[in-house]
Amino acid sequence: MTRWTLVALALLGAGCASLPSSQELDALALQLHQTSFTDRGIAKIDRIKQDLDQQACSSEQPPAESVAERIQAQARAAVPHPAEGYFGDWREGEKLAQNGRGMTWTDASAAPTANGGNCYNCHEISRQEISFGNIGPSLYQYGKIRGVSDLKSPSSQGIVEYTWAKLWNARSYSACSQMPRFGHKGLLNQKQLAHLMSLLLDPQSPVNAQ
């Protein structure tokens, strides 16, 4: 529903007495959402509740620099160290990256293990792909471009930690990133993210080996 539709509804309800303020329109939009949506399967009404990040990034104006910095700092501070290590199997990571299923109301479970990463929908992953999205940058040669030739090398530590934080919560380094906050929102678990880490950084994965 557009802002002008909300204006029309507000004016109709108020008898055209005055033009509603931006705050009044926001309150009306929230009220309409709350009364228009219902729980369906695993898709619960609490999905429309916005946290600080979403509120700041849903505005017509980008958040102030101080707010953006606070969002990023809070996101980075909440990123956990992986309990079983940063890396898994890039083959499993590729399956996750090419799987767009999960978190729909028809799914039987909301468990992360039922979800894919849907990476292909926004990124190029390898040269073998026939179709991929371009909302995000190409991930082809992601590790090679960043100089990761050995996953255990101390020189790779910085990019390893950055990549983990980016996958866990993309707003760790970009306050209003549109990338899903996979770990932070429980969309993928740590083991799944470790598989994606290997896809992106393992020299033998199709991302880097070609």
Secondary structure, DSSP 8 states (H G I E B T S, - for coil): --HHHHHHHHHHHHTTSS---HHHHHHHHHHHHHHH---BTTB-GGGG---HHHHHHTSSS---HHHHHHHHHHHHHT----TT-S---HHHHHHHHT----SSTT-S---GGG----GGGT----TT-S----SS---TTHHHHTT-S-TT-GGGHHHHHHHHHHHH-GGGT-TT--S--TTTTTSS-HHHHHHHHHHHH-TTSTTT--
